[in-house]
Amino acid sequence: MRILIQDPETKSFFSGDNWDVDENRATEFGNVAQAEEFCRQQNLPMALVVVRFKDASNDISYPASARDDVQLKRYSTKRLR
């Protein structure tokens, strides 16, 4: 399982100090709570937490912050395919 942070508009992933479209270079977090806290600390207002599983049909993404949920309604925050 991989836990990542994604920009829903550009589809790029957080990678250290930058954003990268290559998911393989994305920063991985130990758990979803760490990813959510990182987004709060770094003031990433539109970030998605993305959880990737070996079986891609189980992948999920959701807003890192509940207050951003309304803004993110226009983006898919359900199971990824």
C-alpha positions as CSV (number, residue, x, y, z in Angstrom):
1,M,0.0,0.0,0.0
2,R,1.2,3.5,-0.8
3,I,-0.2,6.7,0.7
4,L,0.4,9.8,-1.4
5,I,-0.8,13.4,-1.7
6,Q,-2.2,14.6,-5.0
7,D,-3.3,18.0,-6.5
8,P,-6.7,17.3,-7.9
9,E,-6.4,20.0,-10.7
10,T,-3.0,19.0,-12.1
11,K,-3.1,15.4,-11.1
12,S,0.5,15.8,-9.9
13,F,1.8,14.2,-6.7
14,F,3.7,15.8,-3.9
15,S,7.4,14.9,-4.2
16,G,9.6,16.5,-1.6
17,D,9.6,20.3,-2.3
18,N,7.9,19.9,-5.7
19,W,4.9,18.4,-7.5
20,D,5.5,15.7,-10.1
21,V,3.2,13.9,-12.5
22,D,5.2,10.8,-12.1
23,E,3.6,8.9,-9.2
24,N,6.8,6.8,-8.8
25,R,8.6,9.9,-7.5
26,A,5.9,10.9,-5.0
27,T,6.6,11.1,-1.3
28,E,5.1,8.2,0.5
29,F,3.5,8.6,4.0
30,G,3.4,6.0,6.7
31,N,-0.3,6.3,7.3
32,V,-3.2,8.5,6.3
33,A,-3.1,10.5,9.5
34,Q,0.5,11.6,8.7
35,A,-0.6,12.6,5.2
36,E,-3.6,14.5,6.5
37,E,-1.5,16.3,9.1
38,F,1.2,17.2,6.6
39,C,-1.5,18.8,4.4
40,R,-2.7,20.9,7.3
41,Q,0.8,21.9,8.4
42,Q,1.8,22.9,4.8
43,N,-1.5,24.6,4.1
44,L,-2.4,22.5,1.1
45,P,-6.0,23.6,0.7
46,M,-7.1,21.4,-2.1
47,A,-5.0,18.3,-1.6
48,L,-6.3,14.7,-1.9
49,V,-5.0,11.8,0.1
50,V,-4.5,8.9,-2.3
51,V,-4.3,5.3,-1.0
52,R,-2.9,2.9,-3.6
53,F,-3.2,-0.9,-3.1
54,K,-1.7,-3.7,-5.0
55,D,-5.1,-4.4,-6.5
56,A,-5.9,-1.0,-8.1
57,S,-9.6,-1.7,-8.0
58,N,-9.4,-0.9,-4.3
59,D,-7.6,2.4,-4.6
60,I,-9.3,5.4,-2.9
61,S,-8.8,9.2,-2.7
62,Y,-10.4,11.7,-0.5
63,P,-10.0,15.3,0.7
64,A,-7.2,15.7,3.2
65,S,-9.3,18.3,5.2
66,A,-13.0,18.1,5.8
67,R,-13.3,21.9,5.3
68,D,-12.1,21.4,1.7
69,D,-14.7,18.8,0.9
70,V,-17.2,21.3,-0.5
71,Q,-14.6,22.8,-2.8
72,L,-13.5,19.4,-4.0
73,K,-17.0,18.2,-4.9
74,R,-16.1,18.9,-8.5
75,Y,-13.2,16.4,-8.4
76,S,-13.6,12.7,-8.2
77,T,-13.1,11.6,-4.6
78,K,-14.3,8.1,-4.9
79,R,-12.6,4.8,-5.8
80,L,-10.1,5.3,-8.5
81,R,-9.9,3.1,-11.6
